[in-house]
Amino acid sequence: LIAFHQRIGAQRDQLPYDIDGVVYKVNSLALQKQLGFVTREPRWAVAHKYPAQEMMTRALGIDVQVGRTGKLTPVARLAPVFVGGVTVTNATLHNLFELRRKKVRVGDQVIVRRAGDVIPEVVGVVPAPREAYVPNFRMPAQCPVCGSAVVREPGEVSHRCSGGLFCPAQRKQAVLHFAQRRAMDVEGLGEKLVDQLIDGDVIRTLPDLFRLGLPALAGLDRMAEKSAQNVLDALEQSKRTTLPRFLFGLGIRHVGEATAKDLARHFGALDAIMDASVDQLLQVNDVGPVVAQSIHTFFAQPHHREVVAQLRACGVAWEEGAPVEGATLPLAGKTIVLTGTLPTLGRDEAKDLLEAAGAKVAGSVSKKTYCVVAGAEAGSKLDKAQALGIPVLDEDGLRALLQGQLPGGAASS
């Protein structure tokens, strides 16, 4: 097998097609069936790859690309070179620290390969004296796409655009995140539709979603008038939301569902969160320095505040209240597990109610579980709760619990 691998490797450049390795297979259908599969891979076959092909060329410049998550990636512009079956003119340098480690500067002779025979990357520099001084590459202070501040959080190697909702490079992801089920829950606003809306310049910001008209939507590919109206109805319905869902939907880095709920509970109102200092944000449960700085940086951007103001002007609204101390909530510190299907409450709705009362909703039962709320077709979680002697409630019991009645009928103090 190894001899065959070497022989084919020697012929690789002369083959009329590209290959990246040799596959060895058990040549018996009966044995293949007996050996079976492990997840996606067969036990009866193995791939023996060749090293990625490497070629030399010159680095003509270093540009910065902004990805859909805001990550800034330095990319070498190359004199065209044929590598692994394609002509390569750009190659990733991954991040500033990797670029510095490889000591790449404009004008250098560099070695290029296609990582995994797919993504072109600069492997390193060909050692040679430079004809003149060439300065080190520096990451820009402002995003080259939208002009927002570029930040690098402590402990991270990647630089990121802080533009978020405002940055065109991040726009598609921002819209998809905003519309997802656990955020604003806009049914029908999927990836293909968002691609058309952004690529066709139909929308540019989140508020533009709520300004869409029937003709604009119905005119898109694979969107009949009825489908378009369904999306408009879903957008209208999504306007009535909650503060945690809205916060989560904004896509603030490091702010997940749990943190959004903690912020809403601690401050009570969006304006208080937007105006909070880093020190004030650090007072929120489970919010550390990195998260606090991320939230503060997000709302320090004028365009983010403008997006929030426009969303409110479009009718997006939620109930606000006074700040709530976590310790005063009726289920503070208690872990509750949901299992099965409840008669009238959806899983997400039940979870929201429990978390609003201070409970932590867990996915598995343990000795620390306070109680289990079980509906129809409850499975192993119910069995485990009964084996451990943990109280089991139905939907009526859940509603009683939320009103302060403890499992077993006793009233909470």
Secondary structure as the mmCIF struct_conf table of DSSP 4:
data_model
#
loop_
_struct_conf.conf_type_id
_struct_conf.id
_struct_conf.beg_label_comp_id
_struct_conf.beg_label_asym_id
_struct_conf.beg_label_seq_id
_struct_conf.end_label_comp_id
_struct_conf.end_label_asym_id
_struct_conf.end_label_seq_id
HELX_RH_AL_P HELX_RH_AL_P1 ILE A 2 GLN A 11
HELX_RH_3T_P HELX_RH_3T_P1 ARG A 12 GLN A 14
BEND BEND1 LEU A 15 TYR A 17
STRN STRN1 GLY A 21 LYS A 25
BEND BEND2 ASN A 27 ASN A 27
HELX_RH_AL_P HELX_RH_AL_P2 LEU A 29 LEU A 35
STRN STRN2 PHE A 37 VAL A 38
TURN_TY1_P TURN_TY1_P1 THR A 39 ARG A 40
STRN STRN3 GLU A 41 PRO A 42
TURN_TY1_P TURN_TY1_P2 ARG A 43 TRP A 44
STRN STRN4 ALA A 45 LYS A 49
HELX_LH_PP_P HELX_LH_PP_P1 TYR A 50 GLN A 53
STRN STRN5 GLU A 54 VAL A 66
TURN_TY1_P TURN_TY1_P3 ARG A 68 THR A 69
BEND BEND3 GLY A 70 GLY A 70
STRN STRN6 LYS A 71 VAL A 83
TURN_TY1_P TURN_TY1_P4 GLY A 84 GLY A 85
STRN STRN7 VAL A 86 THR A 92
BEND BEND4 ASN A 95 ASN A 95
HELX_RH_AL_P HELX_RH_AL_P3 LEU A 96 LYS A 102
TURN_TY1_P TURN_TY1_P5 LYS A 103 LYS A 103
TURN_TY1_P TURN_TY1_P6 VAL A 106 GLY A 107
STRN STRN8 GLN A 109 ALA A 115
TURN_TY1_P TURN_TY1_P7 GLY A 116 VAL A 118
STRN STRN9 ILE A 119 VAL A 125
BEND BEND5 GLU A 131 ALA A 132
HELX_LH_PP_P HELX_LH_PP_P2 PRO A 135 PHE A 137
BEND BEND6 ALA A 141 ALA A 141
STRN STRN10 GLN A 142 GLN A 142
TURN_TY1_P TURN_TY1_P8 PRO A 144 CYS A 146
HELX_LH_PP_P HELX_LH_PP_P3 SER A 148 SER A 148
STRN STRN11 ALA A 149 ALA A 149
STRN STRN12 VAL A 150 VAL A 151
TURN_TY1_P TURN_TY1_P9 PRO A 154 GLY A 155
STRN STRN13 HIS A 159 CYS A 161
BEND BEND7 SER A 162 SER A 162
HELX_RH_3T_P HELX_RH_3T_P2 GLY A 164 PHE A 166
HELX_RH_3T_P HELX_RH_3T_P3 PRO A 168 GLN A 170
HELX_RH_AL_P HELX_RH_AL_P4 ARG A 171 ALA A 179
BEND BEND8 GLN A 180 GLN A 180
TURN_TY1_P TURN_TY1_P10 ARG A 181 MET A 184
TURN_TY1_P TURN_TY1_P11 GLU A 187 GLY A 188
HELX_RH_AL_P HELX_RH_AL_P5 GLU A 191 ASP A 199
TURN_TY1_P TURN_TY1_P12 GLY A 200 ASP A 201
BEND BEND9 VAL A 202 VAL A 202
BEND BEND10 ARG A 204 THR A 205
HELX_RH_AL_P HELX_RH_AL_P6 LEU A 206 LEU A 209
TURN_TY1_P TURN_TY1_P13 PHE A 210 ARG A 211
HELX_RH_AL_P HELX_RH_AL_P7 LEU A 214 ALA A 218
TURN_TY1_P TURN_TY1_P14 GLY A 219 GLY A 219
BEND BEND11 LEU A 220 LEU A 220
TURN_TY1_P TURN_TY1_P15 ASP A 221 ARG A 222
HELX_RH_AL_P HELX_RH_AL_P8 GLU A 225 SER A 238
TURN_TY1_P TURN_TY1_P16 LYS A 239 LYS A 239
STRN STRN14 ARG A 240 ARG A 240
HELX_RH_AL_P HELX_RH_AL_P9 LEU A 243 GLY A 249
TURN_TY1_P TURN_TY1_P17 LEU A 250 GLY A 251
TURN_TY1_P TURN_TY1_P18 ARG A 253 HIS A 254
HELX_RH_AL_P HELX_RH_AL_P10 GLU A 257 PHE A 267
BEND BEND12 GLY A 268 ALA A 269
HELX_RH_AL_P HELX_RH_AL_P11 LEU A 270 MET A 274
TURN_TY1_P TURN_TY1_P19 ASP A 275 ASP A 275
HELX_RH_AL_P HELX_RH_AL_P12 VAL A 278 LEU A 281
TURN_TY1_P TURN_TY1_P20 LEU A 282 GLN A 283
BEND BEND13 VAL A 284 VAL A 284
TURN_TY1_P TURN_TY1_P21 ASN A 285 ASP A 286
HELX_RH_AL_P HELX_RH_AL_P13 PRO A 289 ALA A 300
BEND BEND14 GLN A 301 GLN A 301
HELX_RH_AL_P HELX_RH_AL_P14 PRO A 302 ALA A 313
TURN_TY1_P TURN_TY1_P22 CYS A 314 GLY A 315
STRN STRN15 ALA A 317 ALA A 317
HELX_RH_3T_P HELX_RH_3T_P4 GLY A 326 THR A 328
BEND BEND15 LEU A 329 LEU A 329
TURN_TY1_P TURN_TY1_P23 PRO A 330 GLY A 333
STRN STRN16 THR A 335 THR A 339
BEND BEND16 GLY A 340 GLY A 340
STRN STRN17 THR A 341 THR A 341
BEND BEND17 PRO A 343 THR A 344
HELX_RH_AL_P HELX_RH_AL_P15 ARG A 347 ALA A 356
TURN_TY1_P TURN_TY1_P24 ALA A 357 GLY A 358
STRN STRN18 LYS A 360 ALA A 362
BEND BEND18 GLY A 363 SER A 364
TURN_TY1_P TURN_TY1_P25 LYS A 367 LYS A 368
STRN STRN19 THR A 369 ALA A 374
STRN STRN20 ALA A 376 ALA A 376
TURN_TY1_P TURN_TY1_P26 GLU A 377 GLU A 377
HELX_RH_AL_P HELX_RH_AL_P16 SER A 380 LEU A 388
TURN_TY1_P TURN_TY1_P27 GLY A 389 GLY A 389
STRN STRN21 VAL A 392 LEU A 393
HELX_RH_AL_P HELX_RH_AL_P17 GLU A 395 LEU A 402
TURN_TY1_P TURN_TY1_P28 GLN A 403 GLY A 404
STRN STRN22 GLN A 405 GLN A 405
HELX_LH_PP_P HELX_LH_PP_P4 LEU A 406 LEU A 406
TURN_TY1_P TURN_TY1_P29 PRO A 407 GLY A 408
BEND BEND19 GLY A 409 GLY A 409
HELX_LH_PP_P HELX_LH_PP_P5 ALA A 410 ALA A 410
STRN STRN23 ALA A 411 ALA A 411
HELX_LH_PP_P HELX_LH_PP_P6 SER A 412 SER A 412
#
